[in-house]
């Protein structure tokens, strides 16, 4: 009887881990954060400040001040489901997973 239970549990685990096929190549949507991105996101530290201004028209402006050196650049972005792509004005493209705590944290990994 113990052997039967062990085999049944082993079979259930194999089905659970092995049931995803090529049909499972999809994006998992925890939450669509695209509307929560709009606003100004900032970091301030010793001799350093950074602001990322994200606009509703899918553009952004990144302003930094590091030890007295000021820089500013713009970009266009796409935010779909939990993924974000940033197209910087210098041609650089960044892609990552998006996580937002509205009004508190914005993370792209």
N, C-alpha and C positions, 0 to 999 in steps of 0.2 A: 504494500500500500504506500509506504514511504517513497519507494522508487517511482510509483505512478505519479505522486504529487510532485516529485522532483522533476520528472520528465515534463509534466504539464506546465510547471512554472518555467522551465527552460524553453519550452516551445512558445509560450506566451511572450517571453522576453525576445526571442528571435523574431517573432512576428512584429513586435513593437518596434524594434530597431531596424528591421530589414524591410518594412512595408513601403517605404518611400521609394518610388521609381523615378524615371525621368519626368513624370508628370509633376513632381514636387519641386521643379525648378521655378519657383515663384518668389515674389517679395512678400515677406511677412510684414503686415502693417500693425504695429502696436498702436500708433496714433499718428494722424497727419498733422505735423507741426508747421506746415507752410504759412498759415495765417499768424501763428504766434511768434514768428521770426521778426516781423516788422517792428522797428524801434531802434533805439540806440543801446548798444552793448559796450561796456567799458571795463577796463582794468587800470588800476592806479597803484604804482609801487614806488619805491625809492628811485628817483632819477628816471622814472619810466611811466608813460601813460599811453594808453591805446583806446581808441574808440572805433567801433564798427557800426556804421549807420546803414540799416537795412530798410529799403523802401518798398512800397507796395507794387511799384512798376518793375520789380525783379532786378533792380540795380542796388549796388552797395558802394559805400565809400569807407575806406580804411585809413585812419589818421593815427600816426604814432609820433611820440616824442621820446627819444632815448638819449639821455645825458646831453640835452640841449639840441640834439639833431632832430629836425622835424621832417616828416615825410607824409605824403598823401597819395593814395592810388584809388582807382575805381575798378569795379568789376560788375559783371552780370551773373546772376545765379538762377539755378533751377532747383526747386525743392519739391520732390514727389515722394509721398509716403514717408518713409524713414531714411531717405537718401537725399543728399545734397551735392550739387556740382557747382563749382565756382569757376568762372571764366575771367581771369585777371586781364587787365589791359595790356600786359606784356606778353600775352599768349599762353601763360601758364594755366593749366587746368588742374583743379583739385577735386577729388571725389571722396565722399565718405558717408558714414552712417550718422544720422542726425538725432540728437536728443535735446529736448527743451523742457525746462521747468519755467513756465510763463512768468516773466518779470523777475527771474532770479538767475537762471543758468542757461547757457547755449553751448552745446558741445558737438563738435564734428570730429569723428574719429575715423 
